């Protein structure tokens, strides 16, 4: 019964959401499903806030927190802290709200230690962005731009970062036994996740055992983190603090532009090689940005001969995207076009071709800056030893002029000519080393 309530709440139908939550709560109390009861109470607290009933919301949140402590299930804990923080903000209780939000994010990160697969890691943080959004917004209101940036980094999916971190560390023989123990506990939890016995008593017993196992897993990982912090990277990578971010930027000697999209606004940070930080907020939310990017993709995907003759609508869209995402910080970008600018998009901004956005004078961004796109600053922490080019054993390899075998893609007579010209330019850039040309069907992979 709770899931339909979640759907109605997302759609903005608060009355129907409340009705479903109240039915779910009644049923959960009848069968003594306390773990699920805590999540429903937290959802009802959020509904109470949307209805303007802050006192009731606070009471429901505290009930959810008590159940989370009683059952050992941390999931309702972060959910319940969020309404408590939101209820405190209108009453000018910023520090209390910050404490609740930090507790919520800390709980999310502690649960993340138990998320075992890459897809689960991506989905886990995506479904819990609200706590990070709220915390970044409140920190910005307090003028704490550095802390807000750290929150934005922590909110990003870290599946790739975890993978890179794991490849950087090798366990010593003395630690070899500790990691298999943790992996075995993870495997047992993964197996238990698929169990759903019909008997209520058996299901409750299984839930209690799983909660105890999760708590033990968290304890072991935290203990390992305290004793051998770098070894924990074999399990999960921690988000970067600002001193670590500054160290990455100093090493690269580049300018970093990080974006963070929330429901109501867009945060932009510019960190210069000197570690000077600039924070700008653009009053545009996630949905308007999504509509804008979707419109651009429709225009680009439906290109025909007529569209190529009349590019003004596409150029106007690119100019609008530049006005919202680049113009607010353009004064803080390097003037030298050879200096590197690392762009870290977020959410729907990953779908924007930043190199092609145009300023008010009609110049593409790639004309003014050397751009590098990265999923997060944290990833750059593990790329120190990836400086060498990946080349063939006997020289550098150049692929050009692939033949597409997809039937949906119309043939182009001019493409091979342009590809040959591009290939010659690349070859001239690579120098006189021995090199290979893969062209035509040799350059294609189906």
C-alpha positions as CSV (number, residue, x, y, z in Angstrom):
1,X,0.0,0.0,0.0
2,X,2.9,2.4,0.6
3,X,4.2,2.3,-3.0
4,X,1.0,3.8,-4.5
5,X,1.3,6.5,-1.9
6,X,4.9,7.2,-3.1
7,X,3.7,7.5,-6.6
8,X,0.9,9.9,-5.7
9,X,3.3,12.0,-3.6
10,X,5.7,12.3,-6.5
11,X,2.8,13.4,-8.8
12,X,1.8,16.0,-6.3
13,X,-1.5,14.4,-5.2
14,X,-1.0,14.8,-1.4
15,X,-4.5,13.7,-0.4
16,X,-4.3,10.4,-2.2
17,X,-0.8,9.8,-1.0
18,X,-2.0,10.3,2.6
19,X,-4.8,7.9,2.2
20,X,-2.5,5.2,0.9
21,X,0.0,5.8,3.6
22,X,-2.6,5.6,6.4
23,X,-3.9,2.3,5.0
24,X,-0.4,1.0,4.7
25,X,0.4,2.1,8.3
26,X,-2.7,0.4,9.7
27,X,-1.8,-2.9,7.9
28,X,1.8,-2.7,9.0
29,X,0.8,-2.2,12.6
30,X,-1.6,-5.2,12.5
31,X,1.1,-7.5,11.3
32,X,3.8,-5.8,13.4
33,X,6.0,-5.0,10.4
34,X,7.9,-2.3,12.3
35,X,10.7,-1.9,9.8
36,X,8.2,-0.9,7.1
37,X,6.2,1.1,9.6
38,X,9.1,3.4,10.1
39,X,9.4,4.2,6.4
40,X,5.7,4.9,6.2
41,X,5.8,7.2,9.2
42,X,8.6,9.2,7.6
43,X,6.6,9.5,4.3
44,X,3.6,10.7,6.3
45,X,5.8,13.3,8.0
46,X,6.8,14.6,4.5
47,X,3.1,14.8,3.5
48,X,2.4,16.7,6.7
49,X,5.0,19.3,5.7
50,X,3.5,19.7,2.3
51,X,0.1,20.3,3.9
52,X,1.7,22.9,6.2
53,X,1.3,20.9,9.4
54,X,4.9,21.1,10.8
55,X,4.1,20.0,14.4
56,X,2.5,16.8,13.2
57,X,5.4,16.2,10.8
58,X,7.9,16.6,13.6
59,X,6.0,14.1,15.8
60,X,5.8,11.5,13.0
61,X,9.5,11.9,12.2
62,X,10.4,11.3,15.8
63,X,8.3,8.1,15.9
64,X,10.1,6.9,12.8
65,X,13.4,7.6,14.4
66,X,12.4,5.6,17.5
67,X,11.4,2.7,15.3
68,X,14.6,2.8,13.4
69,X,16.6,2.5,16.6
70,X,14.3,-0.3,17.9
71,X,14.5,-2.4,14.8
72,X,18.1,-1.6,13.9
73,X,17.0,-0.6,10.4
74,X,18.8,2.7,9.3
75,X,16.7,3.3,6.2
76,X,13.9,5.2,8.0
77,X,16.5,7.1,9.9
78,X,17.7,9.3,7.0
79,X,14.1,9.6,5.7
80,X,12.9,10.9,9.1
81,X,15.7,13.4,9.6
82,X,14.8,15.1,6.3
83,X,11.3,16.3,7.4
84,X,12.7,17.4,10.8
85,X,15.3,19.6,9.0
86,X,12.7,21.0,6.6
87,X,10.4,21.8,9.6
88,X,13.2,23.7,11.2
89,X,14.2,25.9,8.3
90,X,11.2,28.3,8.3
91,X,11.7,28.8,12.1
92,X,15.2,30.1,11.5
93,X,16.7,27.1,13.3
94,X,19.5,26.7,10.7
95,X,22.0,24.9,13.0
96,X,19.4,22.4,14.1
97,X,18.3,21.8,10.5
98,X,22.0,21.3,9.5
99,X,22.4,18.8,12.3
100,X,19.4,16.8,11.0
101,X,20.6,17.0,7.4
102,X,24.1,15.9,8.2
103,X,22.8,13.0,10.2
104,X,20.6,12.1,7.2
105,X,23.6,12.2,4.8
106,X,25.8,10.3,7.2
107,X,23.2,7.5,7.5
108,X,22.9,7.4,3.7
109,X,26.7,7.0,3.3
110,X,26.8,4.4,6.1
111,X,24.2,2.3,4.3
112,X,26.0,2.8,1.0
113,X,28.8,0.7,2.5
114,X,26.5,-2.3,2.1
115,X,25.4,-1.6,-1.5
116,X,27.3,-4.3,-3.4
117,X,26.9,-3.9,-7.2
118,X,27.7,-1.0,-9.5
119,X,24.1,-0.6,-10.7
120,X,22.8,-0.7,-7.1
121,X,25.4,2.0,-6.1
122,X,24.1,4.3,-9.0
123,X,20.5,3.7,-8.1
124,X,21.0,4.0,-4.4
125,X,22.3,7.5,-4.4
126,X,20.0,8.6,-7.2
127,X,17.0,7.7,-5.0
128,X,18.3,9.7,-2.1
129,X,19.3,12.9,-3.7
130,X,16.8,15.0,-1.7
131,X,18.9,15.0,1.5
132,X,22.0,16.2,-0.4
133,X,20.0,18.8,-2.3
134,X,18.6,20.2,1.0
135,X,22.0,20.2,2.7
136,X,23.8,22.0,-0.2
137,X,21.0,24.6,-0.4
138,X,21.1,25.4,3.4
139,X,24.9,25.6,3.4
140,X,24.7,28.0,0.5
141,X,22.3,30.1,2.4
142,X,24.8,30.2,5.3
143,X,27.6,31.3,2.9
144,X,29.5,28.0,3.3
145,X,30.4,27.4,-0.3
146,X,33.2,25.0,0.4
147,X,31.1,22.7,2.5
148,X,28.3,22.9,-0.1
149,X,30.9,21.7,-2.8
150,X,31.8,18.8,-0.6
151,X,28.2,17.8,-0.4
152,X,27.8,18.0,-4.1
153,X,30.8,15.7,-4.6
154,X,29.3,13.2,-2.0
155,X,26.0,13.2,-3.8
156,X,27.4,11.9,-7.0
157,X,27.3,8.2,-7.9
158,X,30.6,6.8,-7.0
159,X,30.5,3.4,-8.7
160,X,33.4,4.4,-11.1
161,X,35.3,6.0,-8.2
162,X,35.0,2.8,-6.2
163,X,36.4,0.8,-9.1
164,X,39.3,3.1,-9.7
165,X,40.1,3.2,-6.0
166,X,40.1,-0.6,-5.8
167,X,42.6,-0.8,-8.6
168,X,45.0,1.6,-6.9
169,X,45.3,-0.5,-3.6
170,X,46.9,-3.9,-3.1
171,X,46.3,-5.6,0.2
172,X,49.2,-6.7,2.3
173,X,49.4,-10.4,3.4
174,X,48.6,-9.4,7.0
175,X,45.3,-7.8,5.8
176,X,44.4,-10.6,3.3
177,X,42.2,-12.4,5.7
178,X,40.1,-9.4,6.7
179,X,38.9,-8.6,3.2
180,X,37.5,-12.1,2.4
181,X,35.5,-12.0,5.7
182,X,33.9,-8.8,4.6
183,X,33.2,-10.1,1.1
184,X,31.6,-13.3,2.6
185,X,29.3,-11.1,4.7
186,X,28.4,-9.1,1.6
187,X,27.6,-12.3,-0.2
188,X,25.3,-13.6,2.6
189,X,23.5,-10.3,2.6
190,X,23.0,-10.4,-1.1
191,X,21.5,-13.9,-0.8
192,X,19.2,-12.9,2.0
193,X,17.9,-9.9,0.0
194,X,16.2,-12.3,-2.4
195,X,14.4,-14.2,0.4
196,X,10.7,-13.3,1.0
197,X,9.1,-16.0,3.2
198,X,5.3,-16.0,3.4
199,X,5.2,-16.6,7.2
200,X,5.1,-13.2,9.0
201,X,7.1,-14.5,12.0
202,X,9.8,-16.0,9.8
203,X,9.9,-12.8,7.7
204,X,10.4,-10.7,10.8
205,X,13.1,-13.0,12.1
206,X,14.9,-12.8,8.8
207,X,14.6,-9.0,8.8
208,X,16.2,-8.8,12.3
209,X,19.0,-11.2,11.3
210,X,19.7,-9.1,8.2
211,X,19.7,-5.8,10.2
212,X,22.2,-7.4,12.7
213,X,24.4,-8.6,9.8
214,X,24.3,-5.2,8.2
215,X,25.3,-3.5,11.4
216,X,28.1,-5.9,11.9
217,X,29.3,-5.3,8.3
218,X,29.2,-1.5,8.9
219,X,31.2,-2.0,12.1
220,X,33.9,-4.0,10.4
221,X,34.2,-1.6,7.5
222,X,34.4,1.4,9.9
223,X,37.0,-0.5,12.0
224,X,39.1,-1.2,8.9
225,X,38.7,2.4,7.8
226,X,40.1,3.7,11.2
227,X,43.0,1.3,11.1
228,X,43.8,1.2,7.3
229,X,42.0,4.0,5.6
230,X,43.5,3.3,2.1
231,X,42.6,-0.4,2.4
232,X,38.9,0.5,2.7
233,X,39.1,1.8,-0.9
234,X,39.0,-1.8,-2.0
235,X,35.4,-1.8,-0.7
236,X,34.1,1.7,-1.0
237,X,35.7,5.1,-1.9
238,X,35.1,8.0,0.5
239,X,34.0,11.4,-1.0
240,X,36.7,14.0,-1.2
241,X,37.1,16.8,1.3
242,X,38.0,20.3,0.1
243,X,41.7,19.9,1.0
244,X,41.8,16.8,-1.2
245,X,39.9,18.6,-4.0
246,X,42.5,21.4,-3.8
247,X,45.3,18.9,-4.0
248,X,43.8,17.4,-7.2
249,X,43.5,20.9,-8.8
250,X,47.0,21.9,-7.8
251,X,48.3,18.7,-9.4
252,X,46.5,19.3,-12.6
253,X,47.0,23.1,-12.6
254,X,43.6,23.5,-14.1
255,X,40.3,25.3,-13.6
256,X,37.4,23.1,-12.3
257,X,33.8,23.9,-13.0
258,X,31.4,21.7,-11.0
259,X,27.6,21.7,-11.5
260,X,24.9,20.5,-9.1
261,X,21.2,20.4,-10.2
262,X,18.5,20.4,-7.6
263,X,14.7,20.7,-7.8
264,X,14.7,24.4,-7.6
265,X,18.1,25.7,-8.7
266,X,21.4,25.1,-10.3
267,X,24.6,25.4,-8.3
268,X,27.9,26.2,-10.1
269,X,31.4,26.2,-8.4
270,X,34.5,27.4,-10.1
271,X,37.8,26.3,-8.5
272,X,40.9,28.0,-9.9
273,X,44.4,26.6,-9.8
274,X,45.2,28.9,-6.9
275,X,42.4,27.1,-5.0
276,X,40.2,30.3,-5.1
277,X,36.6,29.2,-5.1
278,X,33.6,31.0,-6.6
279,X,30.0,29.8,-6.0
280,X,27.0,30.9,-8.2
281,X,23.4,29.9,-8.0
282,X,21.1,30.1,-11.1
283,X,17.4,30.1,-10.3
284,X,16.3,27.3,-12.6
285,X,15.3,23.9,-11.4
286,X,15.8,20.4,-12.7
287,X,12.5,20.1,-14.7
288,X,13.0,23.3,-16.8
289,X,16.6,22.2,-17.5
290,X,15.4,18.8,-18.5
291,X,12.8,20.2,-20.9
292,X,15.5,22.5,-22.5
293,X,18.0,19.7,-23.0
294,X,15.2,17.4,-24.3
295,X,14.3,20.1,-26.9
296,X,17.9,20.4,-28.0
297,X,18.2,16.6,-28.5
298,X,15.0,16.5,-30.5
299,X,16.4,19.3,-32.8
300,X,19.7,17.6,-33.2
301,X,18.3,14.1,-33.8
302,X,15.7,15.3,-36.4
303,X,18.3,17.0,-38.6
304,X,17.5,17.0,-42.3
305,X,18.6,19.1,-45.3
306,X,16.2,21.9,-44.4
307,X,17.4,22.1,-40.8
308,X,21.0,22.3,-42.0
309,X,20.1,25.4,-44.1
310,X,18.3,27.0,-41.1
311,X,20.2,26.4,-37.9
312,X,18.9,29.4,-36.0
313,X,16.6,27.4,-33.7
314,X,19.4,25.1,-32.7
315,X,21.8,28.0,-32.3
316,X,19.3,29.8,-30.2
317,X,18.9,26.8,-27.9
318,X,22.6,26.5,-27.5
319,X,22.9,30.2,-26.7
320,X,20.2,29.8,-24.0
321,X,22.0,26.9,-22.5
322,X,25.2,29.0,-22.5
323,X,23.4,31.9,-20.8
324,X,22.3,29.6,-17.9
325,X,25.3,27.3,-17.4
326,X,28.4,29.2,-18.6
327,X,27.7,32.9,-18.6
328,X,27.3,33.2,-14.8
329,X,30.9,32.1,-14.3
330,X,32.5,33.1,-17.6
331,X,34.5,35.9,-15.9
332,X,36.2,33.3,-13.7
333,X,37.3,31.1,-16.5
334,X,40.9,31.3,-17.8
335,X,41.6,33.7,-20.7
336,X,44.3,31.5,-22.2
337,X,42.5,29.0,-24.5
338,X,45.3,26.5,-23.9
339,X,44.6,26.2,-20.2
340,X,42.6,23.2,-19.2
341,X,39.0,23.6,-17.9
342,X,37.6,20.5,-16.3
343,X,33.8,20.4,-16.5
344,X,31.9,18.2,-14.0
345,X,28.2,18.0,-15.1
346,X,25.4,16.7,-12.9
347,X,22.1,15.1,-13.7
348,X,20.6,16.2,-17.0
349,X,23.7,18.4,-17.7
350,X,25.6,15.3,-18.7
351,X,23.5,15.4,-21.9
352,X,24.7,18.8,-22.9
353,X,27.5,19.1,-25.5
354,X,29.3,21.9,-23.6
355,X,31.9,22.3,-26.4
356,X,29.1,23.5,-28.8
357,X,27.3,26.0,-26.6
358,X,27.6,29.5,-28.0
359,X,28.1,32.9,-26.3
360,X,26.3,36.1,-27.1
361,X,28.8,36.9,-29.9
362,X,28.2,33.5,-31.5
363,X,31.5,31.8,-30.5
364,X,31.5,28.2,-29.4
365,X,32.9,27.4,-25.9
366,X,35.5,25.1,-27.4
367,X,36.9,28.1,-29.3
368,X,37.8,29.8,-26.1
369,X,38.7,27.0,-23.7
370,X,40.3,23.6,-23.8
371,X,37.6,21.4,-22.2
372,X,37.8,18.1,-20.4
373,X,34.6,16.4,-19.1
374,X,34.7,14.2,-16.0
375,X,32.0,12.5,-13.9
376,X,33.3,13.9,-10.6
377,X,36.4,15.5,-9.1
378,X,36.9,12.3,-7.0
379,X,37.7,10.3,-10.2
380,X,40.7,12.6,-10.9
381,X,42.2,11.5,-7.6
382,X,42.9,8.1,-9.1
383,X,44.1,9.1,-12.5
384,X,47.7,10.1,-11.6
385,X,49.2,7.1,-13.2
386,X,47.0,7.2,-16.3
387,X,49.1,10.0,-18.0
388,X,50.6,7.8,-20.7
389,X,48.8,7.4,-24.0
390,X,47.2,4.1,-24.7
391,X,48.8,3.0,-27.9
392,X,49.6,-0.1,-29.9
393,X,52.8,-1.9,-29.0
394,X,54.5,-0.9,-32.3
395,X,53.2,2.6,-32.5
396,X,50.2,4.8,-32.4
397,X,46.9,3.7,-33.9
398,X,44.4,5.9,-35.7
399,X,40.8,4.9,-36.5
400,X,38.9,6.8,-39.1
401,X,36.2,6.4,-41.7
402,X,34.1,3.6,-40.1
403,X,31.3,2.1,-42.2
404,X,28.1,1.9,-40.2
405,X,26.1,-1.2,-40.8
406,X,23.0,0.0,-39.0
407,X,20.1,0.0,-41.4
408,X,18.5,3.0,-39.7
409,X,21.5,5.2,-40.5
410,X,21.3,6.8,-43.9
411,X,24.4,6.6,-46.1
412,X,26.5,9.8,-46.5
413,X,28.6,10.4,-49.5
414,X,30.5,13.4,-48.0
415,X,31.4,11.7,-44.7
416,X,34.3,9.6,-46.1
417,X,35.9,12.7,-47.6
418,X,35.7,14.6,-44.3
419,X,36.9,11.5,-42.4
420,X,40.0,11.2,-44.7
421,X,40.8,14.9,-44.1
422,X,40.4,14.4,-40.3
423,X,42.6,11.3,-40.5
424,X,45.4,13.2,-42.3
425,X,45.3,15.9,-39.6
426,X,45.6,13.4,-36.8
427,X,48.4,11.6,-38.5
428,X,50.3,14.8,-39.0
429,X,49.8,15.6,-35.3
430,X,51.1,12.2,-34.2
431,X,54.4,12.7,-36.0
432,X,56.6,10.2,-37.9
433,X,56.2,7.2,-35.6
434,X,55.0,4.0,-37.1
435,X,51.2,4.1,-37.1
436,X,48.3,2.1,-38.4
437,X,45.3,3.3,-40.4
438,X,42.1,1.4,-39.7
439,X,39.6,2.6,-42.3
440,X,36.4,1.4,-43.9
441,X,35.2,-2.0,-42.5
442,X,38.4,-2.5,-40.6
443,X,37.5,0.5,-38.4
444,X,34.0,-0.7,-37.8
445,X,32.8,-2.9,-34.9
446,X,29.4,-4.5,-35.0
